[in-house]
Amino acid sequence: MANPAIAADSQVSGSKFTLGAGATAAKGAVTVVGPEATFRGDLKARGDIVIAGTIEGEVASDARVTIAAGGSVVGRLTGAEVLIEGRLQGDATGTKSLSIAKSAEVRGDVSTGIITIEPGATFVGRCSMLEATPQQTIATKS
């Protein structure tokens, strides 16, 4: 029986992601915590993670981690690319990049190589910049 949370036509209201043919990350499948789900504990996955529900605990991936609009995490968040559209209460690390959308509320410290904060976002915390790799340096110059 197929999981309806990851059906090809799945969407999360208010979020910018869609699941479909391109939903599989190079390093693994997409892990989705649906809008009606509450998870307590640590979630570690290879590949992308999309959180549309609530997680209380650590979230970690070697790929992209998204807190969708309406989603929330209370705990530490780590990913190569981190996109926050919902709520985060805790520290976050985006080893490559971290983006805070205008719909986001972040209360905690962040560290990343490249940061984007949209006007209208709430960010209460400190930001520390990781040292740029040669690829990041080239990418930021163009």
Sequence and secondary structure as in RCSB ss.txt:
>XXXX:A:sequence
MANPAIAADSQVSGSKFTLGAGATAAKGAVTVVGPEATFRGDLKARGDIVIAGTIEGEVASDARVTIAAGGSVVG
RLTGAEVLIEGRLQGDATGTKSLSIAKSAEVRGDVSTGIITIEPGATFVGRCSMLEATPQQTIATKS
>XXXX:A:secstr
   GGG TT B TT S B STT SBTTB  EEE TT EEES EEESS EEESSEEES EEESSEEEE TT EEES
 EEEEEEEESSEEES EEEEEEEEE TT EEES EEEEEEEE TT EEES EEE    HHHHHHHH 
